[in-house]
C-alpha cells in the first residue's frame, strides 16, 4: 500500500540499526542503506528532545549535496532522558552497569527523533515514551550485560531483550519508539509526503 504510494521516491535509510531496517521492511518499503560516519556531538545548552532533534538533522548533513530530486533520506536518533540528563550508548560494562543501576526502580523517558530530507524540504518529528523498571538486582544487571552486550543501545538496554521482558513494569506511549523508531508517526509522515507530491 505505502510502497505503491511512494513508488516515485528512492528511499535512503541512513542507519546501521538492524531494528530500524526491519521496521521499514515490515512497512513493505524497499530502502537503500547508506551510511556516513558522523560525530554525534551536540551543543551543551540543548536538553531533552532538542538533543535527538539536533542529532537527527545533523546525520542528514553529509548527504545533502548528493541527493537526487527523487531521493528521500531518513535519519534518526534515540536518547534516554533520565534525571535531567541524556543517557547515550555505554562505552564498556562498567558504564552499562552504572546506567542500568540508575534506571532500576525508576521511570525514564525514551525520545526518538526522525528527520525526512529531500532536495527541497526537511521534516522533523519526535516521540516520547515513558518506561518504568522494577528494582533490578545486581545479579540481573550483570547477567543482562554479559548475555546481551548492550553497547549499541542508548540507555544500555533493548526493551525487546531479556531485561525488558523481566524488568519493565509500565509503558506509556509507543513500544516501537523505545526500540528505535516511532513507526506510527513514520507511517503517517510518509503517507503525508506521498500525498503532497
Backbone bond lengths (Angstrom), bond angles and torsions (degrees), N, CA, C in turn:
res aa  C-N    CA-C-N  psi(-1)  N-CA   C-N-CA  omega(-1)  CA-C   N-CA-C  phi
1 X - - - 1.466 - - 1.526 111.06 -
2 X 1.351 116.40 -61.49 1.460 120.30 178.27 1.523 110.33 -66.93
3 X 1.315 116.24 -35.16 1.462 121.76 178.78 1.531 110.56 -56.05
4 X 1.325 116.66 -43.10 1.466 121.40 -179.23 1.532 110.82 -68.17
5 X 1.325 116.40 -39.91 1.469 120.37 -179.89 1.529 112.22 -64.55
6 X 1.332 116.18 -31.80 1.471 120.89 -176.03 1.528 112.18 -102.33
7 X 1.333 117.20 20.67 1.469 120.62 -173.98 1.525 113.04 -62.78
8 X 1.340 117.37 -21.93 1.464 120.18 179.80 1.528 113.07 -88.30
9 X 1.331 115.83 -1.12 1.464 120.11 179.05 1.523 111.55 -105.44
10 X 1.318 115.04 145.38 1.462 121.93 168.96 1.525 106.05 -103.37
11 X 1.313 116.60 109.55 1.461 120.97 -174.32 1.525 110.51 -90.45
12 X 1.313 115.14 127.22 1.466 122.37 178.24 1.521 108.26 -113.60
13 X 1.309 116.87 122.83 1.461 122.16 176.38 1.520 108.55 -105.39
14 X 1.325 115.36 114.61 1.468 120.38 -178.69 1.523 109.09 -94.33
15 X 1.318 115.68 68.85 1.464 120.25 -179.20 1.525 109.81 -151.39
16 X 1.315 114.97 133.47 1.461 120.14 175.68 1.518 112.45 -89.89
17 X 1.343 116.97 0.67 1.461 121.11 -177.28 1.526 110.85 -71.52
18 X 1.322 117.68 119.38 1.470 119.24 177.48 1.521 112.47 -63.20
19 X 1.342 117.23 -27.44 1.463 120.41 178.79 1.528 110.44 -68.60
20 X 1.334 117.32 -45.20 1.467 119.86 178.29 1.527 111.14 -65.48
21 X 1.327 116.85 -39.60 1.461 120.04 178.37 1.526 110.95 -61.67
22 X 1.332 116.69 -39.89 1.469 121.48 179.81 1.527 110.98 -66.03
23 X 1.330 117.61 -35.65 1.459 120.71 178.87 1.526 110.95 -58.87
24 X 1.334 116.45 -44.85 1.461 119.52 -178.07 1.528 111.06 -69.10
25 X 1.310 116.01 -35.65 1.467 119.52 175.52 1.528 109.88 -62.70
26 X 1.345 116.58 -41.94 1.461 121.10 179.61 1.533 112.20 -67.04
27 X 1.343 116.74 -25.97 1.460 120.84 176.12 1.528 111.29 -79.56
28 X 1.335 116.31 -2.80 1.452 121.19 178.33 1.519 113.91 80.90
29 X 1.333 116.70 22.73 1.463 120.72 -176.32 1.518 111.94 -107.14
30 X 1.324 114.98 138.79 1.461 120.76 171.97 1.520 107.73 -89.08
31 X 1.313 116.43 123.08 1.463 119.95 179.76 1.520 109.89 -127.96
32 X 1.317 114.65 147.65 1.464 120.43 171.67 1.521 107.74 -92.48
33 X 1.313 116.47 129.14 1.461 120.46 175.08 1.521 107.71 -88.58
34 X 1.328 115.94 118.89 1.468 120.57 -179.68 1.524 107.81 -133.20
35 X 1.304 116.30 119.45 1.461 121.08 -174.33 1.521 111.67 -113.32
36 X 1.315 115.49 142.37 1.464 122.04 172.89 1.528 107.93 -136.35
37 X 1.318 116.87 133.62 1.470 118.89 179.76 1.526 110.97 -67.51
38 X 1.309 115.10 141.07 1.466 119.56 178.58 1.524 108.91 -151.35
39 X 1.321 115.10 141.58 1.473 119.84 175.95 1.522 108.86 -79.00
40 X 1.317 116.66 121.67 1.459 120.64 -176.40 1.521 110.63 -87.74
41 X 1.337 115.12 62.13 1.459 121.29 177.13 1.525 109.34 -101.06
42 X 1.314 116.61 148.02 1.458 120.64 178.88 1.527 109.44 -140.77
43 X 1.333 117.39 153.74 1.470 120.90 179.49 1.521 111.55 -58.94
44 X 1.323 116.04 141.21 1.462 121.20 -174.46 1.528 113.39 -64.26
45 X 1.332 117.49 -24.15 1.476 119.15 -176.77 1.526 112.36 -76.32
46 X 1.328 118.03 -11.98 1.459 120.31 -179.26 1.525 110.56 -75.95
47 X 1.342 116.03 144.91 1.459 120.90 177.36 1.523 109.83 -136.75
48 X 1.321 115.12 159.56 1.462 122.80 167.79 1.533 110.85 54.79
49 X 1.351 117.57 -133.46 1.464 120.01 -175.97 1.529 112.66 -66.97
50 X 1.347 117.37 -16.49 1.470 119.47 175.99 1.522 110.60 -60.65
51 X 1.332 116.77 -32.69 1.464 121.21 -178.48 1.521 110.72 -68.59
52 X 1.337 116.74 -52.27 1.462 119.70 -178.48 1.529 111.33 -67.21
53 X 1.345 117.86 -34.87 1.464 120.80 175.05 1.526 110.90 -60.60
54 X 1.317 115.34 -47.10 1.469 120.98 -179.23 1.525 110.76 -60.62
55 X 1.335 116.54 -45.63 1.462 120.40 -176.52 1.531 112.06 -70.63
56 X 1.329 117.17 -36.13 1.470 119.65 177.45 1.529 110.52 -63.03
57 X 1.340 116.69 -41.19 1.465 120.36 177.37 1.520 111.09 -70.37
58 X 1.334 116.33 -39.52 1.464 120.83 179.84 1.529 111.20 -59.21
59 X 1.332 116.47 -39.04 1.462 120.89 -178.74 1.529 112.69 -65.71
60 X 1.334 116.65 -20.24 1.468 120.41 178.28 1.527 112.51 -82.51
61 X 1.322 116.99 -21.71 1.464 121.85 -172.23 1.527 114.39 -55.17
62 X 1.356 120.38 -45.98 1.465 119.64 -176.79 1.529 113.97 -66.22
63 X 1.321 117.57 -14.86 1.464 121.29 -175.80 1.527 113.26 -93.65
64 X 1.342 117.32 -18.48 1.460 120.58 -167.00 1.524 113.45 -57.97
65 X 1.316 117.33 -38.86 1.470 120.11 -175.77 1.524 112.98 -73.19
66 X 1.323 117.83 -13.00 1.461 120.10 -176.26 1.528 113.56 -113.83
67 X 1.325 117.63 7.47 1.459 119.85 -179.85 1.528 111.17 -75.32
68 X 1.318 115.91 137.23 1.463 122.46 173.84 1.524 109.16 -90.65
69 X 1.332 117.88 162.95 1.469 120.64 -176.47 1.530 114.75 -56.62
70 X 1.334 117.80 -28.65 1.475 119.66 -178.52 1.528 112.93 -98.46
71 X 1.328 117.75 6.90 1.462 121.24 -179.48 1.528 111.18 -81.14
72 X 1.325 115.65 140.19 1.469 122.93 172.35 1.522 106.81 -126.61
73 X 1.325 115.44 108.55 1.464 122.17 -177.78 1.525 109.77 -93.81
74 X 1.332 115.90 134.07 1.468 120.79 178.42 1.529 108.91 -121.91
75 X 1.320 115.56 122.12 1.464 121.88 177.03 1.526 108.20 -125.46
76 X 1.319 116.94 154.94 1.468 118.67 -178.54 1.522 111.00 -154.74
77 X 1.326 113.88 164.51 1.464 120.16 177.89 1.521 109.20 -151.89
78 X 1.313 115.60 141.32 1.468 121.72 179.31 1.527 109.73 -122.71
79 X 1.315 116.38 133.79 1.465 120.78 172.41 1.518 109.15 -127.68
80 X 1.310 115.40 157.73 1.463 121.95 169.87 1.521 106.97 -106.31
81 X 1.330 116.12 124.46 1.469 121.95 -178.36 1.521 108.25 -106.44
82 X 1.334 114.84 118.39 1.466 119.69 -175.23 1.516 109.83 -149.29
83 X 1.311 116.00 130.87 1.462 122.49 179.34 1.531 111.48 52.20
84 X 1.339 113.63 46.97 1.471 122.63 175.55 1.529 113.88 62.42
85 X 1.319 116.81 28.23 1.463 119.06 174.95 1.528 110.14 -147.45
86 X 1.333 114.73 158.10 1.464 121.14 -179.15 1.522 109.55 -92.39
87 X 1.326 115.76 129.02 1.461 121.05 176.83 1.528 108.18 -102.40
88 X 1.320 116.03 120.43 1.453 120.33 179.88 1.512 111.90 -95.60
89 X 1.330 115.39 -149.55 1.459 121.13 179.50 1.535 109.25 -86.64
90 X 1.313 118.24 132.07 1.469 120.31 -179.01 1.531 111.53 -69.47
91 X 1.308 116.00 145.54 1.471 119.46 -178.48 1.532 111.76 -89.43
92 X 1.333 117.33 -19.62 1.463 119.66 -179.42 1.533 109.65 -157.93
93 X 1.328 116.22 179.20 1.465 121.09 -177.99 1.516 112.43 -61.80
94 X 1.331 116.40 -37.86 1.462 120.20 -178.59 1.525 111.07 -62.76
95 X 1.337 116.39 -44.83 1.464 119.69 -179.95 1.527 110.62 -68.93
96 X 1.338 116.67 -38.29 1.470 120.22 177.40 1.528 110.05 -59.91
97 X 1.325 116.46 -42.87 1.474 120.87 178.88 1.532 110.39 -61.95
98 X 1.337 116.93 -46.42 1.466 121.40 -178.65 1.525 110.94 -59.90
99 X 1.339 116.09 -42.87 1.467 120.18 179.84 1.524 110.86 -64.42
100 X 1.329 116.55 -48.90 1.465 119.56 -177.43 1.529 112.07 -66.30
101 X 1.313 116.61 -34.06 1.457 119.72 175.89 1.535 110.00 -62.43
102 X 1.343 117.22 -38.54 1.468 120.40 -179.98 1.531 111.82 -70.61
103 X 1.345 117.03 -28.28 1.468 120.75 179.92 1.526 112.30 -81.56
104 X 1.340 116.10 -18.89 1.458 121.30 -178.74 1.519 111.76 -61.29
105 X 1.353 115.50 134.64 1.465 121.55 177.08 1.533 111.96 56.37
106 X 1.325 115.87 39.35 1.467 120.75 -177.67 1.526 109.74 -152.31
107 X 1.324 114.57 166.79 1.461 121.65 176.14 1.523 109.67 -110.80
108 X 1.319 116.12 132.60 1.465 121.27 176.32 1.523 108.81 -128.05
109 X 1.315 116.19 174.58 1.461 120.76 179.65 1.521 110.45 -122.11
110 X 1.314 115.81 136.95 1.465 122.14 175.85 1.525 107.33 -106.45
111 X 1.323 115.38 124.44 1.464 121.44 -177.88 1.527 108.82 -117.57
112 X 1.323 116.49 123.23 1.459 120.91 175.11 1.523 108.88 -119.93
113 X 1.331 115.59 128.35 1.462 121.99 175.71 1.518 108.56 -110.30
114 X 1.334 115.37 142.91 1.462 121.24 178.90 1.525 108.16 -129.78
115 X 1.327 115.88 132.89 1.461 122.18 -178.61 1.524 109.11 -117.56
116 X 1.335 115.96 129.40 1.466 122.85 178.23 1.523 107.23 -111.00
117 X 1.325 117.11 121.21 1.456 121.08 -174.72 1.525 111.39 -126.07
118 X 1.323 115.86 129.08 1.463 121.54 170.37 1.530 107.20 -121.93
119 X 1.318 116.35 -177.60 1.462 120.21 178.57 1.529 110.53 -59.73
120 X 1.332 117.21 -34.61 1.465 121.12 -172.01 1.522 115.87 -103.75
121 X 1.328 117.98 -29.64 1.464 119.45 -173.82 1.525 111.64 -136.13
122 X 1.333 114.10 161.71 1.466 120.70 174.27 1.526 107.99 -138.75
123 X 1.343 116.08 126.52 1.465 121.69 177.78 1.517 108.28 -114.80
124 X 1.320 116.16 142.60 1.456 121.26 -178.58 1.526 108.93 -131.88
125 X 1.322 116.18 134.31 1.459 120.57 175.17 1.522 109.43 -137.17
126 X 1.323 115.35 160.66 1.465 119.42 173.65 1.514 109.23 -146.62
127 X 1.331 115.16 159.18 1.454 121.22 178.04 1.520 108.65 -139.16
128 X 1.326 116.05 150.06 1.469 121.68 -176.94 1.519 109.35 -126.39
129 X 1.326 116.72 131.22 1.460 122.67 176.41 1.524 109.17 -125.17
130 X 1.325 115.97 132.85 1.466 120.96 177.48 1.530 109.49 -94.62
131 X 1.324 115.65 128.98 1.465 121.68 -176.08 1.529 109.26 -124.66
132 X 1.329 116.05 131.14 1.466 120.85 178.40 1.525 109.62 -115.27
133 X 1.335 116.16 130.40 1.459 122.34 175.74 1.526 110.49 -103.20
134 X 1.309 115.50 146.90 1.460 121.68 169.73 1.528 108.57 -70.43
135 X 1.316 118.73 169.90 1.466 119.61 171.08 1.534 109.45 -61.74
136 X 1.330 116.76 122.42 1.465 121.74 179.97 1.524 109.57 -99.05
137 X 1.318 116.79 132.65 1.465 120.01 177.75 1.524 109.85 -78.95
138 X 1.324 115.96 159.60 1.465 120.19 176.07 1.526 110.31 -58.28
139 X 1.315 116.11 -38.63 1.468 121.01 -179.78 1.526 110.97 -62.71
140 X 1.328 117.07 -41.98 1.465 121.12 179.52 1.528 111.35 -65.99
141 X 1.329 115.72 -44.13 1.466 119.91 -179.81 1.527 110.52 -62.73
142 X 1.326 116.90 -47.08 1.464 120.67 -178.12 1.527 111.50 -66.53
143 X 1.319 117.38 -37.48 1.465 121.45 177.17 1.522 109.87 -61.25
144 X 1.339 116.45 -47.04 1.463 120.39 -178.06 1.529 111.07 -62.72
145 X 1.321 116.99 -46.80 1.475 120.09 -178.34 1.529 110.10 -60.84
146 X 1.336 117.17 -42.98 1.468 120.79 -178.56 1.524 112.61 -70.03
147 X 1.323 116.87 -33.85 1.461 120.82 -177.89 1.529 112.86 -81.56
148 X 1.320 116.75 -36.94 1.472 120.40 -168.95 1.528 115.13 -114.21
149 X 1.336 118.13 -11.61 1.475 121.40 178.34 1.530 111.98 42.49
150 X 1.328 118.22 67.27 1.472 121.02 -171.80 1.531 113.91 -82.10
151 X 1.319 116.88 47.58 1.466 120.13 -173.80 1.525 113.17 -85.72
152 X 1.332 116.64 -6.47 1.472 120.07 177.88 1.517 111.56 -103.47
153 X 1.338 116.56 14.35 1.464 120.31 -174.09 1.529 111.04 -123.93
154 X 1.326 115.09 131.53 1.459 119.93 173.80 1.525 109.53 -60.24
155 X 1.328 115.85 135.14 1.459 119.60 -179.34 1.510 113.90 78.59
156 X 1.327 117.20 4.74 1.466 123.31 173.94 1.524 114.74 65.10
157 X 1.336 117.12 24.06 1.464 117.23 176.38 1.527 111.01 -153.58
158 X 1.322 115.29 155.33 1.455 122.76 169.95 1.514 108.01 -114.12
159 X 1.319 116.95 122.80 1.466 120.29 -175.54 1.530 111.80 -63.22
160 X 1.347 116.32 -25.17 1.467 120.75 -179.02 1.528 111.66 -79.68
161 X 1.335 116.69 -7.91 1.466 120.95 -177.41 1.534 110.97 -93.58
162 X 1.315 115.47 -177.22 1.466 122.97 -173.65 1.519 112.63 -51.55
163 X 1.312 117.09 -45.05 1.468 119.10 -174.72 1.528 111.64 -67.16
164 X 1.320 117.07 -31.21 1.458 119.77 175.25 1.512 111.45 -69.19
165 X 1.323 115.67 -38.60 1.461 120.61 -178.57 1.529 112.37 -66.92
166 X 1.328 116.35 -37.39 1.467 118.85 -177.05 1.528 113.60 -97.66
167 X 1.355 116.30 -16.21 1.460 118.49 -169.42 1.510 117.09 -111.17
168 X 1.333 118.01 -27.23 1.462 119.92 -175.67 1.535 110.02 -80.11
169 X 1.317 116.31 121.62 1.467 120.97 -178.63 1.520 113.16 -104.87
170 X 1.340 116.85 -17.83 1.468 119.73 -179.55 1.515 109.49 -153.09
171 X 1.325 114.68 141.25 1.469 121.22 -179.87 1.521 108.03 -137.36
172 X 1.326 116.87 124.10 1.465 121.64 177.50 1.525 108.41 -119.72
173 X 1.349 115.77 104.76 1.456 119.99 -178.17 1.517 110.93 122.00
174 X 1.327 116.08 -159.57 1.457 122.25 -174.57 1.535 112.35 -81.07
175 X 1.322 115.28 124.51 1.474 121.19 174.47 1.522 110.28 -62.74
176 X 1.335 116.39 -42.33 1.464 119.94 -176.59 1.522 112.05 -68.35
177 X 1.329 116.71 -26.87 1.462 120.20 174.22 1.520 111.01 -60.79
178 X 1.327 116.37 -38.28 1.468 120.78 178.56 1.530 109.94 -67.47
179 X 1.326 117.06 -32.99 1.460 121.01 177.38 1.525 112.15 -72.36
180 X 1.344 117.37 -17.57 1.455 118.96 174.87 1.506 116.88 131.82
181 X 1.348 117.93 0.27 1.466 118.71 178.40 1.536 109.61 -157.85
182 X 1.348 117.64 123.53 1.469 119.71 175.06 1.525 108.73 -76.89
183 X 1.318 116.13 83.93 1.467 121.48 -168.71 1.531 112.77 -59.95
184 X 1.335 117.49 -34.15 1.467 119.45 179.96 1.518 111.71 -64.13
185 X 1.343 117.01 -38.02 1.463 121.02 179.29 1.529 111.04 -76.04
186 X 1.325 116.80 -36.44 1.468 120.49 177.27 1.527 109.75 -63.30
187 X 1.321 116.23 -44.19 1.469 121.26 178.77 1.530 110.81 -60.11
188 X 1.339 116.63 -46.29 1.462 120.65 179.52 1.524 111.05 -62.30
189 X 1.335 117.06 -44.41 1.464 120.78 -177.77 1.521 111.47 -65.75
190 X 1.314 117.36 -40.36 1.462 120.42 178.05 1.528 110.67 -64.20
191 X 1.321 117.24 -38.56 1.463 120.51 175.21 1.528 110.89 -63.35
192 X 1.332 116.57 -42.55 1.468 120.87 178.20 1.522 111.29 -61.54
193 X 1.332 116.33 -42.14 1.475 120.75 179.29 1.525 110.13 -63.93
194 X 1.337 116.39 -42.92 1.460 120.63 -179.67 1.529 111.15 -62.97
195 X 1.340 116.36 -41.15 1.466 120.63 -177.37 1.523 112.45 -73.82
196 X 1.341 116.86 -21.70 1.464 120.53 -178.76 1.528 112.66 -82.17
197 X 1.348 116.39 -9.42 1.473 119.27 -177.15 1.517 110.66 -108.10
